[in-house]
Amino acid sequence: DILRSLRSKESGPRYLETSSVSGTKDPSYSIPFGGLFRYVACPNYLGECIEWTGWMLASNLSTGPTSFAIWTWAFLGLRSLSTDEWYHSKFGHEYSCLRRKRMIPFLF
C-alpha cells in the first residue's frame, strides 16, 4: 500500500502547485513552496554546503576537505544566482513578491 501510494499521481510533492502565470498544472515549471523554499530559492544548495562544511570540520580542517568545502560554497553560491535569475525570468512578479533570498536565509 505504501509503495502504491507513493507512485500515485495524487501523492506528488507538496511544493508543485499550479502557476498563476501559466495557469497550467505542469510540474516541470512551477515555483516550489514549503520547507526552506519559504526563505530561499536553493535550499538544496544550502544543505550541500552545510554537509561539506561539516565534513571539513570533522576532518580537523585538513587541506582536502577544506578546499572542497570552500569550492562548494563558491560554486553553489554562484549557481544560486543563475537559478534565482531563471525563476525571475520565468515567473516575473509572481516570484519577485515572495522576496526569497538565493541560498542563505535572510542573508544571500
MOPAC internal coordinates of N, CA, C and O (Angstrom, degrees):
PM7 1SCF
backbone

  N    0.0000 0     0.00 0     0.00 0    0    0    0
  C    1.4442 1     0.00 0     0.00 0    1    0    0
  C    1.5285 1   111.95 1     0.00 0    2    1    0
  O    1.2310 1   120.83 1   137.59 1    3    2    1
  N    1.3177 1   116.02 1   -42.41 1    3    2    1
  C    1.4623 1   119.97 1  -178.59 1    5    3    2
  C    1.5207 1   110.10 1   -63.26 1    6    5    3
  O    1.2310 1   119.96 1   131.88 1    7    6    5
  N    1.3162 1   117.69 1   -48.12 1    7    6    5
  C    1.4630 1   120.36 1  -179.56 1    9    7    6
  C    1.5220 1   111.45 1   -64.21 1   10    9    7
  O    1.2310 1   120.26 1   141.04 1   11   10    9
  N    1.3122 1   117.12 1   -38.96 1   11   10    9
  C    1.4637 1   120.65 1   179.09 1   13   11   10
  C    1.5263 1   110.71 1   -63.58 1   14   13   11
  O    1.2310 1   120.01 1   139.45 1   15   14   13
  N    1.3451 1   117.58 1   -40.55 1   15   14   13
  C    1.4614 1   120.19 1  -179.89 1   17   15   14
  C    1.5208 1   111.34 1   -69.84 1   18   17   15
  O    1.2310 1   120.07 1   149.96 1   19   18   17
  N    1.3275 1   117.46 1   -30.04 1   19   18   17
  C    1.4601 1   119.91 1   176.93 1   21   19   18
  C    1.5157 1   111.76 1   -67.56 1   22   21   19
  O    1.2310 1   120.60 1   149.67 1   23   22   21
  N    1.3192 1   116.47 1   -30.33 1   23   22   21
  C    1.4551 1   120.81 1  -177.11 1   25   23   22
  C    1.5206 1   112.77 1   -89.87 1   26   25   23
  O    1.2310 1   119.54 1   172.14 1   27   26   25
  N    1.3210 1   118.48 1    -7.86 1   27   26   25
  C    1.4604 1   120.06 1  -178.64 1   29   27   26
  C    1.5166 1   110.79 1   -75.57 1   30   29   27
  O    1.2310 1   120.90 1   -25.99 1   31   30   29
  N    1.3039 1   115.88 1   154.01 1   31   30   29
  C    1.4669 1   121.20 1  -177.84 1   33   31   30
  C    1.5198 1   112.23 1   -66.43 1   34   33   31
  O    1.2310 1   119.68 1   150.58 1   35   34   33
  N    1.3104 1   118.21 1   -29.42 1   35   34   33
  C    1.4630 1   121.47 1  -177.46 1   37   35   34
  C    1.5269 1   112.50 1   -73.36 1   38   37   35
  O    1.2310 1   119.80 1   163.30 1   39   38   37
  N    1.3193 1   117.98 1   -16.70 1   39   38   37
  C    1.4582 1   120.14 1  -174.21 1   41   39   38
  C    1.5123 1   112.73 1   -98.18 1   42   41   39
  O    1.2310 1   119.69 1  -155.08 1   43   42   41
  N    1.3178 1   118.20 1    24.92 1   43   42   41
  C    1.4602 1   121.70 1   179.74 1   45   43   42
  C    1.5184 1   111.73 1   -66.25 1   46   45   43
  O    1.2310 1   120.34 1    -9.31 1   47   46   45
  N    1.3239 1   116.95 1   170.69 1   47   46   45
  C    1.4638 1   120.86 1  -179.98 1   49   47   46
  C    1.5305 1   111.41 1   -57.81 1   50   49   47
  O    1.2310 1   120.50 1   -35.53 1   51   50   49
  N    1.3215 1   116.64 1   144.47 1   51   50   49
  C    1.4677 1   121.94 1  -179.06 1   53   51   50
  C    1.5119 1   112.12 1   -66.08 1   54   53   51
  O    1.2310 1   119.49 1   151.16 1   55   54   53
  N    1.3118 1   118.58 1   -28.84 1   55   54   53
  C    1.4578 1   119.64 1  -173.63 1   57   55   54
  C    1.5186 1   113.32 1   -78.54 1   58   57   55
  O    1.2310 1   119.59 1   173.51 1   59   58   57
  N    1.3156 1   118.39 1    -6.49 1   59   58   57
  C    1.4588 1   120.38 1   178.53 1   61   59   58
  C    1.5230 1   108.97 1   -88.49 1   62   61   59
  O    1.2310 1   121.11 1   -80.26 1   63   62   61
  N    1.3061 1   115.48 1    99.74 1   63   62   61
  C    1.4469 1   120.55 1  -178.68 1   65   63   62
  C    1.5137 1   109.75 1  -120.18 1   66   65   63
  O    1.2310 1   120.65 1   -13.90 1   67   66   65
  N    1.3062 1   116.36 1   166.10 1   67   66   65
  C    1.4497 1   121.10 1   179.40 1   69   67   66
  C    1.5209 1   109.84 1   -68.14 1   70   69   67
  O    1.2310 1   120.82 1   -47.80 1   71   70   69
  N    1.3070 1   116.04 1   132.20 1   71   70   69
  C    1.4472 1   121.06 1   177.96 1   73   71   70
  C    1.5230 1   109.04 1   -81.23 1   74   73   71
  O    1.2310 1   120.39 1   -49.32 1   75   74   73
  N    1.3324 1   116.86 1   130.68 1   75   74   73
  C    1.4548 1   119.12 1   178.55 1   77   75   74
  C    1.5253 1   111.21 1   -75.13 1   78   77   75
  O    1.2310 1   120.04 1   164.09 1   79   78   77
  N    1.3362 1   117.53 1   -15.91 1   79   78   77
  C    1.4605 1   120.73 1   178.05 1   81   79   78
  C    1.5155 1   110.18 1   -72.26 1   82   81   79
  O    1.2310 1   120.51 1   126.24 1   83   82   81
  N    1.3251 1   116.64 1   -53.76 1   83   82   81
  C    1.4594 1   120.11 1  -176.52 1   85   83   82
  C    1.5251 1   112.66 1   -90.64 1   86   85   83
  O    1.2310 1   120.22 1   157.08 1   87   86   85
  N    1.3478 1   117.19 1   -22.92 1   87   86   85
  C    1.4478 1   120.94 1  -178.83 1   89   87   86
  C    1.5186 1   113.87 1    73.00 1   90   89   87
  O    1.2310 1   120.31 1  -168.67 1   91   90   89
  N    1.3270 1   117.02 1    11.33 1   91   90   89
  C    1.4577 1   120.38 1  -177.90 1   93   91   90
  C    1.5149 1   110.37 1  -103.85 1   94   93   91
  O    1.2310 1   121.27 1   -14.64 1   95   94   93
  N    1.3110 1   115.18 1   165.36 1   95   94   93
  C    1.4646 1   120.84 1   175.73 1   97   95   94
  C    1.5162 1   110.17 1  -106.64 1   98   97   95
  O    1.2310 1   120.36 1  -153.18 1   99   98   97
  N    1.3175 1   116.91 1    26.82 1   99   98   97
  C    1.4590 1   122.03 1   179.03 1  101   99   98
  C    1.5174 1   108.66 1   -72.77 1  102  101   99
  O    1.2310 1   119.36 1   -69.33 1  103  102  101
  N    1.3529 1   118.83 1   110.67 1  103  102  101
  C    1.4622 1   120.14 1  -176.07 1  105  103  102
  C    1.5254 1   114.07 1   -71.79 1  106  105  103
  O    1.2310 1   119.74 1   170.99 1  107  106  105
  N    1.3122 1   118.09 1    -9.01 1  107  106  105
  C    1.4599 1   118.41 1  -178.06 1  109  107  106
  C    1.5212 1   112.23 1   -75.35 1  110  109  107
  O    1.2310 1   119.79 1   159.44 1  111  110  109
  N    1.3244 1   118.00 1   -20.56 1  111  110  109
  C    1.4595 1   120.84 1   179.19 1  113  111  110
  C    1.5180 1   109.88 1  -135.05 1  114  113  111
  O    1.2310 1   121.00 1  -100.85 1  115  114  113
  N    1.3020 1   115.70 1    79.15 1  115  114  113
  C    1.4564 1   120.30 1   176.69 1  117  115  114
  C    1.5223 1   108.39 1  -140.99 1  118  117  115
  O    1.2310 1   121.36 1   -22.03 1  119  118  117
  N    1.3133 1   115.00 1   157.97 1  119  118  117
  C    1.4557 1   120.47 1   179.38 1  121  119  118
  C    1.5284 1   108.33 1   -79.56 1  122  121  119
  O    1.2310 1   119.85 1   -56.01 1  123  122  121
  N    1.3287 1   117.90 1   123.99 1  123  122  121
  C    1.4640 1   119.46 1   178.87 1  125  123  122
  C    1.5278 1   111.58 1   -72.99 1  126  125  123
  O    1.2310 1   120.78 1   -37.25 1  127  126  125
  N    1.3310 1   116.12 1   142.75 1  127  126  125
  C    1.4546 1   122.63 1   178.28 1  129  127  126
  C    1.5192 1   109.32 1  -130.92 1  130  129  127
  O    1.2310 1   120.57 1   -17.99 1  131  130  129
  N    1.3163 1   116.51 1   162.01 1  131  130  129
  C    1.4515 1   122.12 1   175.43 1  133  131  130
  C    1.5156 1   112.67 1    94.94 1  134  133  131
  O    1.2310 1   121.04 1   -24.40 1  135  134  133
  N    1.3048 1   115.62 1   155.60 1  135  134  133
  C    1.4655 1   120.63 1   179.77 1  137  135  134
  C    1.5209 1   111.54 1    58.38 1  138  137  135
  O    1.2310 1   120.84 1    39.22 1  139  138  137
  N    1.3083 1   116.01 1  -140.78 1  139  138  137
  C    1.4654 1   120.16 1   179.39 1  141  139  138
  C    1.5228 1   113.44 1   -71.13 1  142  141  139
  O    1.2310 1   120.12 1   168.71 1  143  142  141
  N    1.3380 1   117.37 1   -11.29 1  143  142  141
  C    1.4611 1   119.52 1   175.45 1  145  143  142
  C    1.5250 1   110.91 1   -62.73 1  146  145  143
  O    1.2310 1   119.81 1   164.97 1  147  146  145
  N    1.3177 1   117.97 1   -15.03 1  147  146  145
  C    1.4697 1   120.45 1   175.39 1  149  147  146
  C    1.5234 1   110.49 1   -66.88 1  150  149  147
  O    1.2310 1   120.23 1   154.91 1  151  150  149
  N    1.3301 1   117.17 1   -25.09 1  151  150  149
  C    1.4552 1   121.00 1  -173.31 1  153  151  150
  C    1.5169 1   114.17 1  -113.48 1  154  153  151
  O    1.2310 1   120.01 1   147.66 1  155  154  153
  N    1.3222 1   117.58 1   -32.34 1  155  154  153
  C    1.4651 1   120.67 1  -174.75 1  157  155  154
  C    1.5226 1   111.38 1  -135.27 1  158  157  155
  O    1.2310 1   121.54 1   -22.80 1  159  158  157
  N    1.3225 1   114.65 1   157.20 1  159  158  157
  C    1.4603 1   121.31 1   178.34 1  161  159  158
  C    1.5248 1   111.57 1   -77.22 1  162  161  159
  O    1.2310 1   120.05 1   150.69 1  163  162  161
  N    1.3249 1   117.52 1   -29.31 1  163  162  161
  C    1.4659 1   121.40 1  -173.28 1  165  163  162
  C    1.5329 1   112.27 1  -130.41 1  166  165  163
  O    1.2310 1   119.48 1  -112.07 1  167  166  165
  N    1.3238 1   118.60 1    67.93 1  167  166  165
  C    1.4612 1   118.59 1   179.37 1  169  167  166
  C    1.5243 1   112.88 1   -66.53 1  170  169  167
  O    1.2310 1   120.41 1   155.95 1  171  170  169
  N    1.3243 1   116.83 1   -24.05 1  171  170  169
  C    1.4606 1   119.43 1   177.47 1  173  171  170
  C    1.5235 1   110.80 1   -66.27 1  174  173  171
  O    1.2310 1   120.03 1   143.67 1  175  174  173
  N    1.3229 1   117.55 1   -36.33 1  175  174  173
  C    1.4657 1   120.95 1   177.06 1  177  175  174
  C    1.5271 1   110.13 1   -67.16 1  178  177  175
  O    1.2310 1   120.54 1   139.46 1  179  178  177
  N    1.3192 1   116.58 1   -40.54 1  179  178  177
  C    1.4627 1   120.15 1   178.14 1  181  179  178
  C    1.5273 1   110.13 1   -60.90 1  182  181  179
  O    1.2310 1   120.14 1   134.49 1  183  182  181
  N    1.3226 1   117.34 1   -45.51 1  183  182  181
  C    1.4613 1   120.70 1   178.62 1  185  183  182
  C    1.5139 1   112.34 1   -60.35 1  186  185  183
  O    1.2310 1   120.76 1   139.01 1  187  186  185
  N    1.3202 1   116.15 1   -40.99 1  187  186  185
  C    1.4669 1   121.06 1   178.38 1  189  187  186
  C    1.5369 1   110.71 1   -62.44 1  190  189  187
  O    1.2310 1   120.79 1   136.23 1  191  190  189
  N    1.3216 1   116.09 1   -43.77 1  191  190  189
  C    1.4697 1   119.86 1  -179.78 1  193  191  190
  C    1.5280 1   111.63 1   -65.88 1  194  193  191
  O    1.2310 1   120.64 1   139.16 1  195  194  193
  N    1.3155 1   116.38 1   -40.84 1  195  194  193
  C    1.4718 1   119.97 1   177.71 1  197  195  194
  C    1.5243 1   110.22 1   -63.30 1  198  197  195
  O    1.2310 1   120.77 1   139.70 1  199  198  197
  N    1.3187 1   116.14 1   -40.30 1  199  198  197
  C    1.4696 1   120.67 1   179.00 1  201  199  198
  C    1.5321 1   111.18 1   -59.74 1  202  201  199
  O    1.2310 1   120.12 1   130.55 1  203  202  201
  N    1.3265 1   117.37 1   -49.45 1  203  202  201
  C    1.4615 1   120.28 1  -177.91 1  205  203  202
  C    1.5201 1   112.21 1   -72.00 1  206  205  203
  O    1.2310 1   120.18 1   152.31 1  207  206  205
  N    1.3224 1   117.26 1   -27.69 1  207  206  205
  C    1.4670 1   119.93 1   174.12 1  209  207  206
  C    1.5213 1   109.54 1   -67.72 1  210  209  207
  O    1.2310 1   120.26 1   140.70 1  211  210  209
  N    1.3144 1   117.11 1   -39.30 1  211  210  209
  C    1.4628 1   120.67 1   175.92 1  213  211  210
  C    1.5124 1   112.07 1   -62.68 1  214  213  211
  O    1.2310 1   121.11 1   139.78 1  215  214  213
  N    1.3219 1   115.47 1   -40.22 1  215  214  213
  C    1.4632 1   119.73 1   177.36 1  217  215  214
  C    1.5274 1   110.24 1   -64.18 1  218  217  215
  O    1.2310 1   120.67 1   139.23 1  219  218  217
  N    1.3240 1   116.32 1   -40.77 1  219  218  217
  C    1.4649 1   121.13 1   178.30 1  221  219  218
  C    1.5329 1   110.00 1   -60.88 1  222  221  219
  O    1.2310 1   120.15 1   134.14 1  223  222  221
  N    1.3284 1   117.32 1   -45.86 1  223  222  221
  C    1.4641 1   120.59 1  -179.61 1  225  223  222
  C    1.5274 1   111.52 1   -68.04 1  226  225  223
  O    1.2310 1   120.15 1   142.07 1  227  226  225
  N    1.3350 1   117.31 1   -37.93 1  227  226  225
  C    1.4607 1   120.78 1   178.75 1  229  227  226
  C    1.5216 1   111.67 1   -66.19 1  230  229  227
  O    1.2310 1   120.62 1   152.79 1  231  230  229
  N    1.3277 1   116.41 1   -27.21 1  231  230  229
  C    1.4633 1   119.89 1   179.63 1  233  231  230
  C    1.5248 1   112.09 1   -86.76 1  234  233  231
  O    1.2310 1   120.54 1  -170.85 1  235  234  233
  N    1.3267 1   116.57 1     9.15 1  235  234  233
  C    1.4623 1   121.84 1   179.28 1  237  235  234
  C    1.5319 1   111.69 1    61.85 1  238  237  235
  O    1.2310 1   120.97 1  -140.02 1  239  238  237
  N    1.3289 1   115.74 1    39.98 1  239  238  237
  C    1.4663 1   123.94 1   177.35 1  241  239  238
  C    1.5298 1   113.41 1    59.99 1  242  241  239
  O    1.2310 1   120.98 1  -143.05 1  243  242  241
  N    1.3194 1   115.74 1    36.95 1  243  242  241
  C    1.4648 1   119.43 1   175.13 1  245  243  242
  C    1.5255 1   109.43 1   -62.19 1  246  245  243
  O    1.2310 1   120.94 1   -24.07 1  247  246  245
  N    1.3235 1   115.82 1   155.93 1  247  246  245
  C    1.4590 1   121.16 1  -174.64 1  249  247  246
  C    1.5307 1   113.40 1   -59.39 1  250  249  247
  O    1.2310 1   120.06 1   132.32 1  251  250  249
  N    1.3244 1   117.49 1   -47.68 1  251  250  249
  C    1.4624 1   120.74 1  -177.02 1  253  251  250
  C    1.5259 1   113.12 1   -61.43 1  254  253  251
  O    1.2310 1   119.89 1   122.64 1  255  254  253
  N    1.3205 1   117.82 1   -57.36 1  255  254  253
  C    1.4612 1   119.27 1   179.43 1  257  255  254
  C    1.5299 1   113.74 1   -62.36 1  258  257  255
  O    1.2310 1   120.19 1   145.59 1  259  258  257
  N    1.3260 1   117.25 1   -34.41 1  259  258  257
  C    1.4622 1   120.38 1   178.62 1  261  259  258
  C    1.5168 1   111.09 1   -65.94 1  262  261  259
  O    1.2310 1   120.52 1   132.83 1  263  262  261
  N    1.3270 1   116.61 1   -47.17 1  263  262  261
  C    1.4622 1   118.90 1   179.23 1  265  263  262
  C    1.5246 1   111.36 1   -65.44 1  266  265  263
  O    1.2310 1   120.22 1   144.14 1  267  266  265
  N    1.3315 1   117.19 1   -35.86 1  267  266  265
  C    1.4539 1   119.90 1   178.63 1  269  267  266
  C    1.5251 1   111.16 1   -67.05 1  270  269  267
  O    1.2310 1   120.12 1   138.50 1  271  270  269
  N    1.3350 1   117.38 1   -41.50 1  271  270  269
  C    1.4653 1   120.89 1   178.69 1  273  271  270
  C    1.5275 1   110.72 1   -63.98 1  274  273  271
  O    1.2310 1   120.32 1   137.45 1  275  274  273
  N    1.3164 1   116.99 1   -42.55 1  275  274  273
  C    1.4688 1   120.48 1   178.56 1  277  275  274
  C    1.5195 1   110.03 1   -63.43 1  278  277  275
  O    1.2310 1   120.45 1   134.74 1  279  278  277
  N    1.3217 1   116.74 1   -45.26 1  279  278  277
  C    1.4606 1   120.69 1   178.97 1  281  279  278
  C    1.5243 1   110.63 1   -61.13 1  282  281  279
  O    1.2310 1   120.09 1   138.72 1  283  282  281
  N    1.3350 1   117.44 1   -41.28 1  283  282  281
  C    1.4608 1   121.46 1   179.79 1  285  283  282
  C    1.5211 1   111.24 1   -62.87 1  286  285  283
  O    1.2310 1   119.84 1   134.17 1  287  286  285
  N    1.3366 1   117.91 1   -45.83 1  287  286  285
  C    1.4644 1   121.15 1   177.46 1  289  287  286
  C    1.5296 1   110.76 1   -59.77 1  290  289  287
  O    1.2310 1   120.63 1   135.76 1  291  290  289
  N    1.3233 1   116.40 1   -44.24 1  291  290  289
  C    1.4680 1   119.61 1  -178.63 1  293  291  290
  C    1.5285 1   111.49 1   -66.42 1  294  293  291
  O    1.2310 1   120.55 1   131.15 1  295  294  293
  N    1.3139 1   116.55 1   -48.85 1  295  294  293
  C    1.4646 1   120.27 1  -176.90 1  297  295  294
  C    1.5273 1   111.67 1   -64.79 1  298  297  295
  O    1.2310 1   120.29 1   130.60 1  299  298  297
  N    1.3286 1   117.06 1   -49.40 1  299  298  297
  C    1.4621 1   119.62 1  -177.75 1  301  299  298
  C    1.5247 1   111.88 1   -71.77 1  302  301  299
  O    1.2310 1   120.14 1   151.51 1  303  302  301
  N    1.3250 1   117.33 1   -28.49 1  303  302  301
  C    1.4658 1   119.76 1   173.76 1  305  303  302
  C    1.5184 1   111.13 1   -62.60 1  306  305  303
  O    1.2310 1   120.68 1   135.22 1  307  306  305
  N    1.3281 1   116.31 1   -44.78 1  307  306  305
  C    1.4660 1   120.30 1   177.15 1  309  307  306
  C    1.5192 1   111.41 1   -68.29 1  310  309  307
  O    1.2310 1   120.61 1   142.38 1  311  310  309
  N    1.3052 1   116.43 1   -37.62 1  311  310  309
  C    1.4630 1   120.51 1   179.16 1  313  311  310
  C    1.5284 1   110.97 1   -64.54 1  314  313  311
  O    1.2310 1   120.47 1   145.12 1  315  314  313
  N    1.3400 1   116.71 1   -34.88 1  315  314  313
  C    1.4618 1   119.95 1   178.56 1  317  315  314
  C    1.5239 1   111.69 1   -65.43 1  318  317  315
  O    1.2310 1   120.38 1   151.44 1  319  318  317
  N    1.3360 1   116.88 1   -28.56 1  319  318  317
  C    1.4682 1   120.09 1   175.96 1  321  319  318
  C    1.5227 1   110.74 1   -62.50 1  322  321  319
  O    1.2310 1   120.67 1   132.22 1  323  322  321
  N    1.3285 1   116.32 1   -47.78 1  323  322  321
  C    1.4622 1   119.20 1  -178.68 1  325  323  322
  C    1.5293 1   111.56 1   -69.77 1  326  325  323
  O    1.2310 1   119.80 1   146.90 1  327  326  325
  N    1.3265 1   117.99 1   -33.10 1  327  326  325
  C    1.4606 1   120.49 1   176.80 1  329  327  326
  C    1.5183 1   110.18 1   -64.84 1  330  329  327
  O    1.2310 1   120.46 1   135.77 1  331  330  329
  N    1.3211 1   116.73 1   -44.23 1  331  330  329
  C    1.4622 1   121.14 1   179.06 1  333  331  330
  C    1.5323 1   111.03 1   -63.72 1  334  333  331
  O    1.2310 1   120.47 1   138.86 1  335  334  333
  N    1.3222 1   116.70 1   -41.14 1  335  334  333
  C    1.4708 1   120.46 1   176.97 1  337  335  334
  C    1.5238 1   110.66 1   -62.21 1  338  337  335
  O    1.2310 1   119.94 1   141.20 1  339  338  337
  N    1.3354 1   117.71 1   -38.80 1  339  338  337
  C    1.4506 1   120.72 1   179.09 1  341  339  338
  C    1.5213 1   110.68 1   -63.78 1  342  341  339
  O    1.2310 1   120.27 1   135.72 1  343  342  341
  N    1.3403 1   117.09 1   -44.28 1  343  342  341
  C    1.4642 1   120.49 1   177.71 1  345  343  342
  C    1.5275 1   110.46 1   -58.93 1  346  345  343
  O    1.2310 1   120.67 1   137.04 1  347  346  345
  N    1.3357 1   116.31 1   -42.96 1  347  346  345
  C    1.4704 1   119.89 1   179.18 1  349  347  346
  C    1.5257 1   111.01 1   -63.34 1  350  349  347
  O    1.2310 1   120.15 1   137.69 1  351  350  349
  N    1.3257 1   117.32 1   -42.31 1  351  350  349
  C    1.4620 1   119.57 1  -178.39 1  353  351  350
  C    1.5271 1   112.01 1   -70.75 1  354  353  351
  O    1.2310 1   120.15 1   147.22 1  355  354  353
  N    1.3098 1   117.32 1   -32.78 1  355  354  353
  C    1.4711 1   121.43 1  -177.18 1  357  355  354
  C    1.5222 1   112.06 1   -80.59 1  358  357  355
  O    1.2310 1   119.96 1   139.71 1  359  358  357
  N    1.3372 1   117.69 1   -40.29 1  359  358  357
  C    1.4614 1   121.11 1  -171.83 1  361  359  358
  C    1.5217 1   114.62 1  -114.28 1  362  361  359
  O    1.2310 1   119.71 1   169.69 1  363  362  361
  N    1.3300 1   118.15 1   -10.31 1  363  362  361
  C    1.4615 1   121.52 1   174.91 1  365  363  362
  C    1.5094 1   114.35 1    56.98 1  366  365  363
  O    1.2310 1   121.17 1    51.12 1  367  366  365
  N    1.3271 1   115.36 1  -128.88 1  367  366  365
  C    1.4728 1   121.40 1  -174.87 1  369  367  366
  C    1.5283 1   112.34 1   -63.34 1  370  369  367
  O    1.2310 1   120.22 1   147.15 1  371  370  369
  N    1.3170 1   117.18 1   -32.85 1  371  370  369
  C    1.4674 1   120.70 1   179.49 1  373  371  370
  C    1.5292 1   110.54 1   -58.23 1  374  373  371
  O    1.2310 1   120.56 1   143.53 1  375  374  373
  N    1.3233 1   116.53 1   -36.47 1  375  374  373
  C    1.4665 1   120.41 1   178.45 1  377  375  374
  C    1.5297 1   110.97 1   -84.68 1  378  377  375
  O    1.2310 1   120.13 1   139.82 1  379  378  377
  N    1.3171 1   117.36 1   -40.18 1  379  378  377
  C    1.4665 1   121.57 1  -177.79 1  381  379  378
  C    1.5213 1   112.50 1   -59.28 1  382  381  379
  O    1.2310 1   120.39 1   142.71 1  383  382  381
  N    1.3192 1   116.86 1   -37.29 1  383  382  381
  C    1.4630 1   119.56 1  -176.92 1  385  383  382
  C    1.5298 1   112.05 1   -69.69 1  386  385  383
  O    1.2310 1   119.38 1   166.82 1  387  386  385
  N    1.3266 1   118.79 1   -13.18 1  387  386  385
  C    1.4660 1   121.28 1   176.95 1  389  387  386
  C    1.5230 1   112.13 1   -73.42 1  390  389  387
  O    1.2310 1   120.53 1   157.22 1  391  390  389
  N    1.3284 1   116.59 1   -22.78 1  391  390  389
  C    1.4802 1   123.43 1   177.97 1  393  391  390
  C    1.5281 1   112.97 1    53.03 1  394  393  391
  O    1.2310 1   121.13 1  -133.67 1  395  394  393
  N    1.3110 1   115.44 1    46.33 1  395  394  393
  C    1.4609 1   120.51 1   178.13 1  397  395  394
  C    1.5182 1   110.30 1   -82.36 1  398  397  395
  O    1.2310 1   121.24 1   -31.13 1  399  398  397
  N    1.3048 1   115.23 1   148.87 1  399  398  397
  C    1.4598 1   120.35 1   169.45 1  401  399  398
  C    1.5193 1   106.78 1   -82.27 1  402  401  399
  O    1.2310 1   120.44 1    -6.03 1  403  402  401
  N    1.3204 1   116.77 1   173.97 1  403  402  401
  C    1.4588 1   119.53 1  -175.55 1  405  403  402
  C    1.5298 1   112.86 1   -82.22 1  406  405  403
  O    1.2310 1   120.57 1   130.55 1  407  406  405
  N    1.3419 1   116.51 1   -49.45 1  407  406  405
  C    1.4594 1   117.97 1  -174.07 1  409  407  406
  C    1.5220 1   113.63 1  -139.39 1  410  409  407
  O    1.2310 1   119.27 1   145.37 1  411  410  409
  N    1.3147 1   119.00 1   -34.63 1  411  410  409
  C    1.4575 1   122.38 1  -177.09 1  413  411  410
  C    1.5292 1   108.02 1  -111.53 1  414  413  411
  O    1.2310 1   119.49 1   -62.84 1  415  414  413
  N    1.3313 1   118.59 1   117.16 1  415  414  413
  C    1.4678 1   120.46 1  -177.59 1  417  415  414
  C    1.5308 1   112.65 1   -52.57 1  418  417  415
  O    1.2310 1   121.08 1   -47.09 1  419  418  417
  N    1.3174 1   115.55 1   132.91 1  419  418  417
  C    1.4688 1   125.41 1   176.34 1  421  419  418
  C    1.5235 1   114.45 1    69.35 1  422  421  419
  O    1.2310 1   118.79 1   176.94 1  423  422  421
  N    1.3383 1   119.91 1    -3.06 1  423  422  421
  C    1.4636 1   121.69 1  -177.62 1  425  423  422
  C    1.5223 1   113.83 1  -120.62 1  426  425  423
  O    1.2310 1   120.36 1   120.84 1  427  426  425
  N    1.3288 1   116.92 1   -59.16 1  427  426  425
  C    1.4710 1   121.23 1  -172.41 1  429  427  426
  C    1.4980 1   110.47 1  -137.69 1  430  429  427
  O    1.2310 1   120.10 1   180.00 1  431  430  429

